[in-house]
Amino acid sequence: QVQLVESGGGLVQAGGSLRVSCAASGRTFSSYRLGWFRQAPGKGREFVATISRTGFSTDYADSVKGRFTISRDNAKNTVYLQMNSLKPEDTAVYYCAASLSPYNDDWRGLDDYEYWGQGTQVTVSS
């Protein structure tokens, strides 16, 4: 089992940048598929980005493509989400997620991940 702890959230002006991190416990970090999701007030949790075990393959929601970058450092047991050109509509609690499953259709679903962090708040002011 893995424990995930997000950090790096905060308040930023529109157009600014922020990087959130997610540190994982355990020695098998490279075995996990990883993802970032977010949940805005009054809305459901939605997919943001996912990264393969090696880090070579990534996928993004259309709403963040070209602005956000997901990366991982398996030596540091950490996954990152670099967020640039932030917009007020990016305001949400950001969650990292991990899965040991060997295969899923597209890794964009909530049910594709077994483990979740507690979330970190990102607020973008206009």
N, CA, C and O atoms as a printed pandas DataFrame, in Angstrom:
     atom_number atom_name residue_name chain_id  residue_number  x_coord  y_coord  z_coord
0              1         N          GLN        A               1    0.840   -1.180    0.000
1              2        CA          GLN        A               1    0.000    0.000    0.000
2              3         C          GLN        A               1    0.884    1.241    0.000
3              4         O          GLN        A               1    1.974    1.243    0.572
4              5         N          VAL        A               2    0.402    2.289   -0.645
5              6        CA          VAL        A               2    1.161    3.524   -0.733
6              7         C          VAL        A               2    0.376    4.646   -0.081
7              8         O          VAL        A               2   -0.852    4.682   -0.154
8              9         N          GLN        A               3    1.083    5.553    0.550
9             10        CA          GLN        A               3    0.470    6.766    1.093
10            11         C          GLN        A               3    0.963    7.953    0.284
11            12         O          GLN        A               3    2.153    8.076   -0.007
12            13         N          LEU        A               4    0.020    8.830   -0.078
13            14        CA          LEU        A               4    0.309    9.968   -0.937
14            15         C          LEU        A               4    0.045   11.259   -0.180
15            16         O          LEU        A               4   -0.993   11.412    0.464
16            17         N          VAL        A               5    0.999   12.192   -0.261
17            18        CA          VAL        A               5    0.856   13.471    0.436
18            19         C          VAL        A               5    1.175   14.602   -0.549
19            20         O          VAL        A               5    2.303   14.737   -1.025
20            21         N          GLU        A               6    0.150   15.407   -0.840
21            22        CA          GLU        A               6    0.329   16.530   -1.747
22            23         C          GLU        A               6    0.838   17.759   -1.005
23            24         O          GLU        A               6    0.619   17.915    0.196
24            25         N          SER        A               7    1.520   18.627   -1.747
25            26        CA          SER        A               7    1.984   19.897   -1.197
26            27         C          SER        A               7    2.176   20.882   -2.335
27            28         O          SER        A               7    2.164   20.508   -3.508
28            29         N          GLY        A               8    2.353   22.156   -1.972
29            30        CA          GLY        A               8    2.672   23.159   -2.969
30            31         C          GLY        A               8    1.519   23.998   -3.446
31            32         O          GLY        A               8    1.702   24.893   -4.271
32            33         N          GLY        A               9    0.330   23.725   -2.942
33            34        CA          GLY        A               9   -0.802   24.546   -3.333
34            35         C          GLY        A               9   -0.696   25.943   -2.746
35            36         O          GLY        A               9    0.151   26.213   -1.895
36            37         N          GLY        A              10   -1.574   26.830   -3.216
37            38        CA          GLY        A              10   -1.571   28.187   -2.694
38            39         C          GLY        A              10   -2.406   29.114   -3.537
39            40         O          GLY        A              10   -3.221   28.685   -4.354
40            41         N          LEU        A              11   -2.184   30.407   -3.322
41            42        CA          LEU        A              11   -2.911   31.452   -4.038
42            43         C          LEU        A              11   -1.989   32.073   -5.079
43            44         O          LEU        A              11   -0.850   32.430   -4.777
44            45         N          VAL        A              12   -2.483   32.199   -6.300
45            46        CA          VAL        A              12   -1.693   32.764   -7.382
46            47         C          VAL        A              12   -2.601   33.606   -8.266
47            48         O          VAL        A              12   -3.793   33.322   -8.385
48            49         N          GLN        A              13   -2.047   34.628   -8.880
49            50        CA          GLN        A              13   -2.830   35.459   -9.786
50            51         C          GLN        A              13   -2.985   34.775  -11.136
51            52         O          GLN        A              13   -2.155   33.956  -11.531
52            53         N          ALA        A              14   -4.039   35.116  -11.824
53            54        CA          ALA        A              14   -4.268   34.594  -13.170
54            55         C          ALA        A              14   -3.063   34.905  -14.053
55            56         O          ALA        A              14   -2.517   36.008  -14.017
56            57         N          GLY        A              15   -2.663   33.920  -14.842
57            58        CA          GLY        A              15   -1.479   34.055  -15.677
58            59         C          GLY        A              15   -0.209   33.571  -15.020
59            60         O          GLY        A              15    0.821   33.425  -15.677
60            61         N          GLY        A              16   -0.276   33.323  -13.740
61            62        CA          GLY        A              16    0.887   32.878  -12.997
62            63         C          GLY        A              16    1.109   31.384  -13.079
63            64         O          GLY        A              16    0.397   30.665  -13.782
64            65         N          SER        A              17    2.122   30.929  -12.338
65            66        CA          SER        A              17    2.503   29.516  -12.340
66            67         C          SER        A              17    2.582   28.990  -10.918
67            68         O          SER        A              17    2.781   29.734   -9.958
68            69         N          LEU        A              18    2.421   27.685  -10.821
69            70        CA          LEU        A              18    2.502   27.010   -9.539
70            71         C          LEU        A              18    2.879   25.559   -9.807
71            72         O          LEU        A              18    2.464   24.988  -10.816
72            73         N          ARG        A              19    3.653   24.963   -8.922
73            74        CA          ARG        A              19    3.957   23.538   -9.033
74            75         C          ARG        A              19    3.497   22.828   -7.767
75            76         O          ARG        A              19    3.896   23.183   -6.658
76            77         N          VAL        A              20    2.667   21.839   -7.948
77            78        CA          VAL        A              20    2.248   21.002   -6.836
78            79         C          VAL        A              20    2.986   19.679   -6.908
79            80         O          VAL        A              20    3.300   19.184   -7.990
80            81         N          SER        A              21    3.260   19.114   -5.739
81            82        CA          SER        A              21    4.005   17.874   -5.639
82            83         C          SER        A              21    3.202   16.851   -4.860
83            84         O          SER        A              21    2.299   17.194   -4.097
84            85         N          CYS        A              22    3.549   15.588   -5.066
85            86        CA          CYS        A              22    2.912   14.502   -4.328
86            87         C          CYS        A              22    3.999   13.497   -3.991
87            88         O          CYS        A              22    4.570   12.852   -4.871
88            89         N          ALA        A              23    4.271   13.377   -2.701
89            90        CA          ALA        A              23    5.292   12.445   -2.227
90            91         C          ALA        A              23    4.626   11.143   -1.796
91            92         O          ALA        A              23    3.576   11.148   -1.154
92            93         N          ALA        A              24    5.253   10.037   -2.157
93            94        CA          ALA        A              24    4.692    8.724   -1.856
94            95         C          ALA        A              24    5.606    7.942   -0.932
95            96         O          ALA        A              24    6.831    8.041   -1.002
96            97         N          SER        A              25    4.989    7.178   -0.081
97            98        CA          SER        A              25    5.749    6.290    0.790
98            99         C          SER        A              25    6.012    4.978    0.058
99           100         O          SER        A              25    5.454    4.735   -1.012
100          101         N          GLY        A              26    6.853    4.145    0.631
101          102        CA          GLY        A              26    7.069    2.823    0.071
102          103         C          GLY        A              26    8.228    2.758   -0.902
103          104         O          GLY        A              26    8.750    3.782   -1.342
104          105         N          ARG        A              27    8.621    1.537   -1.229
105          106        CA          ARG        A              27    9.793    1.321   -2.067
106          107         C          ARG        A              27    9.450    0.962   -3.494
107          108         O          ARG        A              27   10.351    0.771   -4.311
108          109         N          THR        A              28    8.174    0.864   -3.816
109          110        CA          THR        A              28    7.788    0.410   -5.150
110          111         C          THR        A              28    7.119    1.520   -5.945
111          112         O          THR        A              28    6.208    1.262   -6.732
112          113         N          PHE        A              29    7.559    2.728   -5.746
113          114        CA          PHE        A              29    6.932    3.881   -6.388
114          115         C          PHE        A              29    6.897    3.726   -7.898
115          116         O          PHE        A              29    5.915    4.112   -8.533
116          117         N          SER        A              30    7.948    3.167   -8.487
117          118        CA          SER        A              30    8.014    3.025   -9.938
118          119         C          SER        A              30    7.003    2.024  -10.474
119          120         O          SER        A              30    6.808    1.943  -11.687
120          121         N          SER        A              31    6.359    1.264   -9.607
121          122        CA          SER        A              31    5.351    0.291  -10.024
122          123         C          SER        A              31    3.975    0.915  -10.212
123          124         O          SER        A              31    3.065    0.273  -10.735
124          125         N          TYR        A              32    3.821    2.166   -9.787
125          126        CA          TYR        A              32    2.511    2.802   -9.788
126          127         C          TYR        A              32    2.310    3.695  -10.999
127          128         O          TYR        A              32    3.172    4.499  -11.353
128          129         N          ARG        A              33    1.163    3.535  -11.618
129          130        CA          ARG        A              33    0.662    4.528  -12.559
130          131         C          ARG        A              33    0.173    5.682  -11.705
131          132         O          ARG        A              33   -0.428    5.454  -10.655
132          133         N          LEU        A              34    0.416    6.928  -12.131
133          134        CA          LEU        A              34    0.067    8.099  -11.331
134          135         C          LEU        A              34   -0.818    9.064  -12.101
135          136         O          LEU        A              34   -0.748    9.164  -13.326
136          137         N          GLY        A              35   -1.642    9.761  -11.359
137          138        CA          GLY        A              35   -2.519   10.736  -11.987
138          139         C          GLY        A              35   -2.778   11.922  -11.076
139          140         O          GLY        A              35   -2.582   11.851   -9.863
140          141         N          TRP        A              36   -3.218   13.006  -11.679
141          142        CA          TRP        A              36   -3.685   14.187  -10.952
142          143         C          TRP        A              36   -5.154   14.425  -11.330
143          144         O          TRP        A              36   -5.532   14.338  -12.498
144          145         N          PHE        A              37   -5.954   14.721  -10.332
145          146        CA          PHE        A              37   -7.351   15.079  -10.506
146          147         C          PHE        A              37   -7.591   16.373   -9.734
147          148         O          PHE        A              37   -6.764   16.792   -8.924
148          149         N          ARG        A              38   -8.736   16.995  -10.001
149          150        CA          ARG        A              38   -9.072   18.201   -9.251
150          151         C          ARG        A              38  -10.568   18.260   -9.026
151          152         O          ARG        A              38  -11.355   17.669   -9.765
152          153         N          GLN        A              39  -10.943   18.997   -7.975
153          154        CA          GLN        A              39  -12.356   19.152   -7.644
154          155         C          GLN        A              39  -12.604   20.593   -7.249
155          156         O          GLN        A              39  -12.091   21.071   -6.238
156          157         N          ALA        A              40  -13.397   21.279   -8.057
157          158        CA          ALA        A              40  -13.776   22.653   -7.783
158          159         C          ALA        A              40  -15.007   22.666   -6.880
159          160         O          ALA        A              40  -15.732   21.673   -6.821
160          161         N          PRO        A              41  -15.254   23.760   -6.184
161          162        CA          PRO        A              41  -16.413   23.836   -5.292
162          163         C          PRO        A              41  -17.712   23.544   -6.029
163          164         O          PRO        A              41  -17.994   24.133   -7.073
164          165         N          GLY        A              42  -18.488   22.639   -5.482
165          166        CA          GLY        A              42  -19.779   22.308   -6.063
166          167         C          GLY        A              42  -19.726   21.425   -7.295
167          168         O          GLY        A              42  -20.753   21.188   -7.931
168          169         N          LYS        A              43  -18.548   20.938   -7.638
169          170        CA          LYS        A              43  -18.402   20.103   -8.835
170          171         C          LYS        A              43  -17.791   18.750   -8.475
171          172         O          LYS        A              43  -17.258   18.558   -7.382
172          173         N          GLY        A              44  -17.884   17.830   -9.413
173          174        CA          GLY        A              44  -17.285   16.529   -9.206
174          175         C          GLY        A              44  -15.791   16.538   -9.447
175          176         O          GLY        A              44  -15.245   17.482  -10.018
176          177         N          ARG        A              45  -15.134   15.475   -9.006
177          178        CA          ARG        A              45  -13.699   15.356   -9.217
178          179         C          ARG        A              45  -13.446   15.006  -10.688
179          180         O          ARG        A              45  -14.095   14.124  -11.250
180          181         N          GLU        A              46  -12.496   15.711  -11.295
181          182        CA          GLU        A              46  -12.239   15.511  -12.711
182          183         C          GLU        A              46  -10.774   15.222  -12.987
183          184         O          GLU        A              46   -9.881   15.637  -12.248
184          185         N          PHE        A              47  -10.559   14.495  -14.080
185          186        CA          PHE        A              47   -9.222   14.140  -14.519
186          187         C          PHE        A              47   -8.450   15.371  -14.984
187          188         O          PHE        A              47   -9.002   16.259  -15.634
188          189         N          VAL        A              48   -7.154   15.406  -14.636
189          190        CA          VAL        A              48   -6.274   16.473  -15.092
190          191         C          VAL        A              48   -5.138   15.912  -15.952
191          192         O          VAL        A              48   -4.928   16.353  -17.081
192          193         N          ALA        A              49   -4.411   14.936  -15.405
193          194        CA          ALA        A              49   -3.256   14.402  -16.133
194          195         C          ALA        A              49   -2.880   13.045  -15.561
195          196         O          ALA        A              49   -3.196   12.727  -14.415
196          197         N          THR        A              50   -2.194   12.248  -16.386
197          198        CA          THR        A              50   -1.699   10.967  -15.932
198          199         C          THR        A              50   -0.328   10.701  -16.553
199          200         O          THR        A              50   -0.002   11.236  -17.612
200          201         N          ILE        A              51    0.467    9.869  -15.884
201          202        CA          ILE        A              51    1.808    9.566  -16.361
202          203         C          ILE        A              51    2.089    8.083  -16.139
203          204         O          ILE        A              51    1.696    7.500  -15.128
204          205         N          SER        A              52    2.777    7.493  -17.108
205          206        CA          SER        A              52    3.095    6.067  -17.036
206          207         C          SER        A              52    4.161    5.798  -15.988
207          208         O          SER        A              52    4.747    6.721  -15.422
208          209         N          ARG        A              53    4.398    4.530  -15.744
209          210        CA          ARG        A              53    5.356    4.118  -14.716
210          211         C          ARG        A              53    6.771    4.597  -15.024
211          212         O          ARG        A              53    7.521    4.950  -14.115
212          213         N          THR        A              54    7.131    4.609  -16.290
213          214        CA          THR        A              54    8.477    5.057  -16.670
214          215         C          THR        A              54    8.563    6.574  -16.832
215          216         O          THR        A              54    9.651    7.150  -16.827
216          217         N          GLY        A              55    7.417    7.202  -16.973
217          218        CA          GLY        A              55    7.390    8.641  -17.220
218          219         C          GLY        A              55    7.418    9.015  -18.685
219          220         O          GLY        A              55    7.364   10.194  -19.034
220          221         N          PHE        A              56    7.502    8.000  -19.552
221          222        CA          PHE        A              56    7.627    8.287  -20.977
222          223         C          PHE        A              56    6.296    8.662  -21.633
223          224         O          PHE        A              56    6.274    9.321  -22.673
224          225         N          SER        A              57    5.194    8.241  -21.023
225          226        CA          SER        A              57    3.885    8.483  -21.610
226          227         C          SER        A              57    3.038    9.342  -20.680
227          228         O          SER        A              57    2.927    9.059  -19.487
228          229         N          THR        A              58    2.447   10.386  -21.232
229          230        CA          THR        A              58    1.575   11.270  -20.462
230          231         C          THR        A              58    0.295   11.551  -21.237
231          232         O          THR        A              58    0.234   11.367  -22.452
232          233         N          ASP        A              59   -0.722   11.998  -20.514
233          234        CA          ASP        A              59   -1.997   12.352  -21.132
234          235         C          ASP        A              59   -2.605   13.468  -20.308
235          236         O          ASP        A              59   -2.421   13.524  -19.092
236          237         N          TYR        A              60   -3.334   14.363  -20.974
237          238        CA          TYR        A              60   -3.886   15.530  -20.304
238          239         C          TYR        A              60   -5.334   15.764  -20.696
239          240         O          TYR        A              60   -5.755   15.429  -21.803
240          241         N          ALA        A              61   -6.083   16.340  -19.778
241          242        CA          ALA        A              61   -7.411   16.832  -20.118
242          243         C          ALA        A              61   -7.262   17.990  -21.097
243          244         O          ALA        A              61   -6.285   18.737  -21.047
244          245         N          ASP        A              62   -8.236   18.130  -21.983
245          246        CA          ASP        A              62   -8.171   19.200  -22.977
246          247         C          ASP        A              62   -8.073   20.574  -22.321
247          248         O          ASP        A              62   -7.438   21.480  -22.861
248          249         N          SER        A              63   -8.694   20.726  -21.171
249          250        CA          SER        A              63   -8.740   22.030  -20.509
250          251         C          SER        A              63   -7.374   22.494  -20.006
251          252         O          SER        A              63   -7.184   23.684  -19.754
252          253         N          VAL        A              64   -6.422   21.573  -19.855
253          254        CA          VAL        A              64   -5.107   21.946  -19.320
254          255         C          VAL        A              64   -3.973   21.682  -20.303
255          256         O          VAL        A              64   -2.830   22.063  -20.052
256          257         N          LYS        A              65   -4.283   21.034  -21.411
257          258        CA          LYS        A              65   -3.248   20.664  -22.378
258          259         C          LYS        A              65   -2.521   21.913  -22.868
259          260         O          LYS        A              65   -3.150   22.909  -23.225
260          261         N          GLY        A              66   -1.196   21.849  -22.880
261          262        CA          GLY        A              66   -0.388   22.981  -23.297
262          263         C          GLY        A              66   -0.045   23.942  -22.168
263          264         O          GLY        A              66    0.824   24.798  -22.330
264          265         N          ARG        A              67   -0.717   23.813  -21.021
265          266        CA          ARG        A              67   -0.462   24.695  -19.873
266          267         C          ARG        A              67    0.124   23.934  -18.689
267          268         O          ARG        A              67    0.948   24.470  -17.948
268          269         N          PHE        A              68   -0.298   22.695  -18.512
269          270        CA          PHE        A              68    0.150   21.882  -17.385
270          271         C          PHE        A              68    1.095   20.792  -17.871
271          272         O          PHE        A              68    0.983   20.306  -18.996
272          273         N          THR        A              69    2.038   20.414  -16.991
273          274        CA          THR        A              69    2.958   19.328  -17.298
274          275         C          THR        A              69    3.083   18.407  -16.088
275          276         O          THR        A              69    3.401   18.849  -14.984
276          277         N          ILE        A              70    2.828   17.125  -16.312
277          278        CA          ILE        A              70    3.003   16.130  -15.264
278          279         C          ILE        A              70    4.359   15.469  -15.449
279          280         O          ILE        A              70    4.779   15.195  -16.574
280          281         N          SER        A              71    5.041   15.213  -14.336
281          282        CA          SER        A              71    6.337   14.541  -14.385
282          283         C          SER        A              71    6.506   13.748  -13.098
283          284         O          SER        A              71    5.785   13.951  -12.121
284          285         N          ARG        A              72    7.467   12.850  -13.120
285          286        CA          ARG        A              72    7.724   12.048  -11.932
286          287         C          ARG        A              72    9.219   11.837  -11.771
287          288         O          ARG        A              72    9.972   11.811  -12.744
288          289         N          ASP        A              73    9.628   11.686  -10.521
289          290        CA          ASP        A              73   11.001   11.358  -10.193
290          291         C          ASP        A              73   10.952   10.098   -9.342
291          292         O          ASP        A              73   10.688   10.162   -8.141
292          293         N          ASN        A              74   11.203    8.971   -9.957
293          294        CA          ASN        A              74   11.082    7.701   -9.238
294          295         C          ASN        A              74   12.136    7.557   -8.146
295          296         O          ASN        A              74   11.929    6.820   -7.182
296          297         N          ALA        A              75   13.248    8.241   -8.282
297          298        CA          ALA        A              75   14.284    8.187   -7.250
298          299         C          ALA        A              75   13.856    8.945   -5.993
299          300         O          ALA        A              75   14.303    8.638   -4.888
300          301         N          LYS        A              76   12.983    9.939   -6.177
301          302        CA          LYS        A              76   12.509   10.748   -5.048
302          303         C          LYS        A              76   11.095   10.376   -4.621
303          304         O          LYS        A              76   10.534   10.989   -3.712
304          305         N          ASN        A              77   10.512    9.358   -5.285
305          306        CA          ASN        A              77    9.145    8.935   -4.951
306          307         C          ASN        A              77    8.168   10.103   -5.017
307          308         O          ASN        A              77    7.308   10.251   -4.148
308          309         N          THR        A              78    8.301   10.921   -6.040
309          310        CA          THR        A              78    7.490   12.133   -6.129
310          311         C          THR        A              78    6.956   12.328   -7.549
311          312         O          THR        A              78    7.647   12.075   -8.536
312          313         N          VAL        A              79    5.719   12.781   -7.619
313          314        CA          VAL        A              79    5.110   13.185   -8.886
314          315         C          VAL        A              79    4.770   14.665   -8.789
315          316         O          VAL        A              79    4.368   15.159   -7.736
316          317         N          TYR        A              80    4.939   15.356   -9.902
317          318        CA          TYR        A              80    4.747   16.800   -9.931
318          319         C          TYR        A              80    3.682   17.190  -10.949
319          320         O          TYR        A              80    3.418   16.465  -11.908
320          321         N          LEU        A              81    3.083   18.338  -10.721
321          322        CA          LEU        A              81    2.211   18.948  -11.716
322          323         C          LEU        A              81    2.613   20.413  -11.816
323          324         O          LEU        A              81    2.327   21.210  -10.922
324          325         N          GLN        A              82    3.274   20.756  -12.908
325          326        CA          GLN        A              82    3.649   22.133  -13.169
326          327         C          GLN        A              82    2.500   22.809  -13.897
327          328         O          GLN        A              82    2.070   22.350  -14.955
328          329         N          MET        A              83    2.005   23.900  -13.329
329          330        CA          MET        A              83    0.834   24.579  -13.871
330          331         C          MET        A              83    1.229   25.996  -14.285
331          332         O          MET        A              83    1.619   26.811  -13.449
332          333         N          ASN        A              84    1.127   26.273  -15.562
333          334        CA          ASN        A              84    1.449   27.595  -16.100
334          335         C          ASN        A              84    0.199   28.245  -16.678
335          336         O          ASN        A              84   -0.809   27.579  -16.913
336          337         N          SER        A              85    0.275   29.540  -16.900
337          338        CA          SER        A              85   -0.846   30.294  -17.481
338          339         C          SER        A              85   -2.151   29.972  -16.760
339          340         O          SER        A              85   -3.172   29.690  -17.387
340          341         N          LEU        A              86   -2.097   30.018  -15.464
341          342        CA          LEU        A              86   -3.257   29.621  -14.662
342          343         C          LEU        A              86   -4.438   30.564  -14.873
343          344         O          LEU        A              86   -4.273   31.765  -15.086
344          345         N          LYS        A              87   -5.623   29.984  -14.807
345          346        CA          LYS        A              87   -6.870   30.709  -14.985
346          347         C          LYS        A              87   -7.716   30.563  -13.724
347          348         O          LYS        A              87   -7.542   29.604  -12.972
348          349         N          PRO        A              88   -8.630   31.501  -13.486
349          350        CA          PRO        A              88   -9.510   31.361  -12.313
350          351         C          PRO        A              88  -10.269   30.030  -12.303
351          352         O          PRO        A              88  -10.543   29.488  -11.232
352          353         N          GLU        A              89  -10.605   29.507  -13.463
353          354        CA          GLU        A              89  -11.328   28.234  -13.515
354          355         C          GLU        A              89  -10.456   27.035  -13.151
355          356         O          GLU        A              89  -10.966   25.919  -13.056
356          357         N          ASP        A              90   -9.163   27.236  -12.945
357          358        CA          ASP        A              90   -8.295   26.164  -12.447
358          359         C          ASP        A              90   -8.371   26.042  -10.925
359          360         O          ASP        A              90   -7.789   25.125  -10.346
360          361         N          THR        A              91   -9.079   26.953  -10.286
361          362        CA          THR        A              91   -9.229   26.907   -8.836
362          363         C          THR        A              91   -9.916   25.624   -8.421
363          364         O          THR        A              91  -11.013   25.321   -8.890
364          365         N          ALA        A              92   -9.270   24.862   -7.535
365          366        CA          ALA        A              92   -9.793   23.566   -7.118
366          367         C          ALA        A              92   -8.869   22.971   -6.062
367          368         O          ALA        A              92   -7.775   23.473   -5.805
368          369         N          VAL        A              93   -9.342   21.900   -5.470
369          370        CA          VAL        A              93   -8.456   21.048   -4.671
370          371         C          VAL        A              93   -7.865   20.024   -5.630
371          372         O          VAL        A              93   -8.590   19.349   -6.361
372          373         N          TYR        A              94   -6.546   19.917   -5.618
373          374        CA          TYR        A              94   -5.838   19.007   -6.517
374          375         C          TYR        A              94   -5.411   17.763   -5.750
375          376         O          TYR        A              94   -4.809   17.845   -4.679
376          377         N          TYR        A              95   -5.739   16.607   -6.327
377          378        CA          TYR        A              95   -5.459   15.320   -5.714
378          379         C          TYR        A              95   -4.519   14.504   -6.604
379          380         O          TYR        A              95   -4.668   14.492   -7.826
380          381         N          CYS        A              96   -3.554   13.826   -5.988
381          382        CA          CYS        A              96   -2.805   12.842   -6.752
382          383         C          CYS        A              96   -3.375   11.458   -6.445
383          384         O          CYS        A              96   -3.957   11.217   -5.387
384          385         N          ALA        A              97   -3.185   10.569   -7.402
385          386        CA          ALA        A              97   -3.731    9.229   -7.306
386          387         C          ALA        A              97   -2.725    8.232   -7.868
387          388         O          ALA        A              97   -1.903    8.565   -8.722
388          389         N          ALA        A              98   -2.809    6.999   -7.369
389          390        CA          ALA        A              98   -1.864    5.970   -7.793
390          391         C          ALA        A              98   -2.593    4.651   -8.012
391          392         O          ALA        A              98   -3.598    4.357   -7.364
392          393         N          SER        A              99   -2.060    3.866   -8.943
393          394        CA          SER        A              99   -2.651    2.563   -9.235
394          395         C          SER        A              99   -1.567    1.532   -9.502
395          396         O          SER        A              99   -0.540    1.828  -10.112
396          397         N          LEU        A             100   -1.818    0.311   -9.030
397          398        CA          LEU        A             100   -0.947   -0.823   -9.323
398          399         C          LEU        A             100   -1.496   -1.677  -10.455
399          400         O          LEU        A             100   -0.842   -2.622  -10.896
400          401         N          SER        A             101   -2.682   -1.352  -10.924
401          402        CA          SER        A             101   -3.277   -2.143  -11.988
402          403         C          SER        A             101   -2.394   -2.115  -13.231
403          404         O          SER        A             101   -1.864   -1.064  -13.589
404          405         N          PRO        A             102   -2.234   -3.239  -13.878
405          406        CA          PRO        A             102   -1.351   -3.286  -15.051
406          407         C          PRO        A             102   -1.945   -2.624  -16.293
407          408         O          PRO        A             102   -1.227   -2.228  -17.212
408          409         N          TYR        A             103   -3.278   -2.514  -16.295
409          410        CA          TYR        A             103   -3.902   -1.974  -17.502
410          411         C          TYR        A             103   -5.225   -1.312  -17.173
411          412         O          TYR        A             103   -5.974   -1.790  -16.321
412          413         N          ASN        A             104   -5.512   -0.199  -17.859
413          414        CA          ASN        A             104   -6.826    0.425  -17.849
414          415         C          ASN        A             104   -7.036    1.078  -19.206
415          416         O          ASN        A             104   -6.084    1.302  -19.953
416          417         N          ASP        A             105   -8.279    1.377  -19.515
417          418        CA          ASP        A             105   -8.583    1.909  -20.842
418          419         C          ASP        A             105   -7.787    3.165  -21.153
419          420         O          ASP        A             105   -7.081    3.238  -22.159
420          421         N          ASP        A             106   -7.914    4.162  -20.266
421          422        CA          ASP        A             106   -7.247    5.422  -20.564
422          423         C          ASP        A             106   -6.707    6.125  -19.333
423          424         O          ASP        A             106   -6.107    7.194  -19.446
424          425         N          TRP        A             107   -6.908    5.544  -18.164
425          426        CA          TRP        A             107   -6.396    6.105  -16.921
426          427         C          TRP        A             107   -6.974    7.480  -16.611
427          428         O          TRP        A             107   -6.352    8.277  -15.908
428          429         N          ARG        A             108   -8.154    7.754  -17.129
429          430        CA          ARG        A             108   -8.805    9.042  -16.861
430          431         C          ARG        A             108   -9.945    8.948  -15.860
431          432         O          ARG        A             108  -10.526    9.965  -15.481
432          433         N          GLY        A             109  -10.262    7.751  -15.438
433          434        CA          GLY        A             109  -11.389    7.577  -14.542
434          435         C          GLY        A             109  -10.988    7.516  -13.080
435          436         O          GLY        A             109   -9.880    7.102  -12.741
436          437         N          LEU        A             110  -11.912    7.938  -12.215
437          438        CA          LEU        A             110  -11.651    7.866  -10.779
438          439         C          LEU        A             110  -11.422    6.425  -10.345
439          440         O          LEU        A             110  -10.590    6.150   -9.481
440          441         N          ASP        A             111  -12.163    5.516  -10.947
441          442        CA          ASP        A             111  -12.072    4.101  -10.567
442          443         C          ASP        A             111  -10.795    3.438  -11.059
443          444         O          ASP        A             111  -10.521    2.291  -10.705
444          445         N          ASP        A             112  -10.022    4.130  -11.857
445          446        CA          ASP        A             112   -8.769    3.570  -12.357
446          447         C          ASP        A             112   -7.660    3.585  -11.307
447          448         O          ASP        A             112   -6.604    2.986  -11.512
448          449         N          TYR        A             113   -7.893    4.264  -10.193
449          450        CA          TYR        A             113   -6.853    4.450   -9.178
450          451         C          TYR        A             113   -7.328    3.927   -7.836
451          452         O          TYR        A             113   -8.479    4.142   -7.455
452          453         N          GLU        A             114   -6.456    3.248   -7.121
453          454        CA          GLU        A             114   -6.795    2.665   -5.825
454          455         C          GLU        A             114   -6.415    3.561   -4.652
455          456         O          GLU        A             114   -7.006    3.460   -3.577
456          457         N          TYR        A             115   -5.431    4.437   -4.852
457          458        CA          TYR        A             115   -4.898    5.214   -3.740
458          459         C          TYR        A             115   -4.975    6.694   -4.061
459          460         O          TYR        A             115   -4.731    7.121   -5.189
460          461         N          TRP        A             116   -5.327    7.478   -3.021
461          462        CA          TRP        A             116   -5.533    8.909   -3.186
462          463         C          TRP        A             116   -4.867    9.673   -2.054
463          464         O          TRP        A             116   -4.798    9.201   -0.919
464          465         N          GLY        A             117   -4.373   10.875   -2.391
465          466        CA          GLY        A             117   -3.890   11.782   -1.372
466          467         C          GLY        A             117   -5.033   12.579   -0.778
467          468         O          GLY        A             117   -6.193   12.395   -1.145
468          469         N          GLN        A             118   -4.692   13.474    0.151
469          470        CA          GLN        A             118   -5.710   14.253    0.844
470          471         C          GLN        A             118   -6.051   15.546    0.108
471          472         O          GLN        A             118   -7.044   16.199    0.428
472          473         N          GLY        A             119   -5.239   15.915   -0.870
473          474        CA          GLY        A             119   -5.514   17.094   -1.677
474          475         C          GLY        A             119   -4.781   18.334   -1.206
475          476         O          GLY        A             119   -4.421   18.458   -0.035
476          477         N          THR        A             120   -4.566   19.250   -2.138
477          478        CA          THR        A             120   -3.964   20.545   -1.827
478          479         C          THR        A             120   -4.739   21.623   -2.587
479          480         O          THR        A             120   -5.057   21.449   -3.764
480          481         N          GLN        A             121   -5.038   22.724   -1.918
481          482        CA          GLN        A             121   -5.876   23.771   -2.508
482          483         C          GLN        A             121   -5.053   24.675   -3.415
483          484         O          GLN        A             121   -3.985   25.156   -3.037
484          485         N          VAL        A             122   -5.567   24.894   -4.605
485          486        CA          VAL        A             122   -5.002   25.865   -5.538
486          487         C          VAL        A             122   -6.075   26.899   -5.842
487          488         O          VAL        A             122   -7.168   26.558   -6.294
488          489         N          THR        A             123   -5.760   28.153   -5.594
489          490        CA          THR        A             123   -6.705   29.237   -5.841
490          491         C          THR        A             123   -6.074   30.241   -6.796
491          492         O          THR        A             123   -4.978   30.743   -6.549
492          493         N          VAL        A             124   -6.771   30.527   -7.882
493          494        CA          VAL        A             124   -6.294   31.463   -8.891
494          495         C          VAL        A             124   -7.203   32.679   -8.877
495          496         O          VAL        A             124   -8.400   32.580   -9.146
496          497         N          SER        A             125   -6.624   33.819   -8.562
497          498        CA          SER        A             125   -7.414   35.056   -8.490
498          499         C          SER        A             125   -7.378   35.772   -9.837
499          500         O          SER        A             125   -6.399   35.699  -10.580
500          501         N          SER        A             126   -8.468   36.459  -10.124
501          502        CA          SER        A             126   -8.572   37.160  -11.416
502          503         C          SER        A             126   -8.067   38.592  -11.312
503          504         O          SER        A             126   -8.082   39.324  -12.301
